[in-house]
Amino acid sequence: MRIISILNNELILRKQKLENELERVLNEPTMSTDEKVKKSIELVDKLSVTDASIKNWDEYTKQKTEK
């Protein structure tokens, strides 16, 4: 069960890092608007994948613990 906790923590940490990076990019005064938009879209795409991974992992672990 320890590996499950490690994977949960890693996914949550990845999401938090991406959210932090997105916030940093949006608040960066020296970055051009085009650059902010491009980088923000990349980060949102990564966040979407990470969110989906978290949901899939939660479903998988929920099914395995119910058996």
Residue pairs with C-beta under 8 A, 6 or more apart in sequence:
4 61
7 57
8 57
8 61
11 50
11 53
11 54
11 57
12 54
14 50
15 47
15 50
15 51
15 54
18 43
18 46
18 47
18 50
19 47
21 43
22 40
22 43
22 44
22 47
25 31
25 36
25 39
25 40
25 43
26 36
26 40
28 36
31 39
